[in-house]
């Protein structure tokens, strides 16, 4: 298994500002994933981040709004830009166990509230 | 398109057996995964079916039938700590990873 930490654990931000969420893994991993989850709802994949290449974004998510960095095999950041109240959500990073998506380990999440 | 369907809520008593169903629609996928998430917690991996049939992991078992586009998670000897949300999910041939809407399981004493 992998141990994943996220910073910050929660934040309250003003409309129009940006927040960068950090995800740190205790071992080198190929793929890192960023999800969004509204309380009581399912998880929606935002993007997949591979080290050394640009992130791959899912339909409905764009790089200008959610820029992602993946500088090495243990770390990634997700920025939520120009925030609005609709961005209030829990943001989770995860890593895969091997070469497939099927078993993922999730970080504790970042609870974001935008006022 | 690609989607998964699950019952929104299931209730059972301690010691009982409960089955959470998952039906899906996709043009192709590697297999079906199951995740558990307690309130305020992160999802944790439970089980994966890459092939049709039953996979058993302790009190939890998962089943997949590709011909029926159907799978289920079976929880035996229910305990209060099993009260959580359960998600089925699939990997759409590496294109993306899709979670179902989740089933909230309440275990009653």
Boltz contact constraints between the chains, C-beta under 6 A:
constraints:
  - contact:
      token1: [A, 42]
      token2: [B, 99]
      max_distance: 6.0
  - contact:
      token1: [A, 42]
      token2: [B, 101]
      max_distance: 6.0
  - contact:
      token1: [A, 42]
      token2: [B, 102]
      max_distance: 6.0
  - contact:
      token1: [A, 43]
      token2: [B, 99]
      max_distance: 6.0
  - contact:
      token1: [A, 45]
      token2: [B, 96]
      max_distance: 6.0
  - contact:
      token1: [A, 45]
      token2: [B, 97]
      max_distance: 6.0
  - contact:
      token1: [A, 58]
      token2: [B, 96]
      max_distance: 6.0
  - contact:
      token1: [A, 101]
      token2: [B, 91]
      max_distance: 6.0
  - contact:
      token1: [A, 101]
      token2: [B, 97]
      max_distance: 6.0
  - contact:
      token1: [A, 102]
      token2: [B, 31]
      max_distance: 6.0
  - contact:
      token1: [A, 102]
      token2: [B, 33]
      max_distance: 6.0
  - contact:
      token1: [A, 102]
      token2: [B, 48]
      max_distance: 6.0
  - contact:
      token1: [A, 102]
      token2: [B, 91]
      max_distance: 6.0
  - contact:
      token1: [A, 103]
      token2: [B, 45]
      max_distance: 6.0
  - contact:
      token1: [A, 106]
      token2: [B, 42]
      max_distance: 6.0
  - contact:
      token1: [A, 106]
      token2: [B, 43]
      max_distance: 6.0
  - contact:
      token1: [A, 108]
      token2: [B, 42]
      max_distance: 6.0
  - contact:
      token1: [A, 109]
      token2: [B, 42]
      max_distance: 6.0
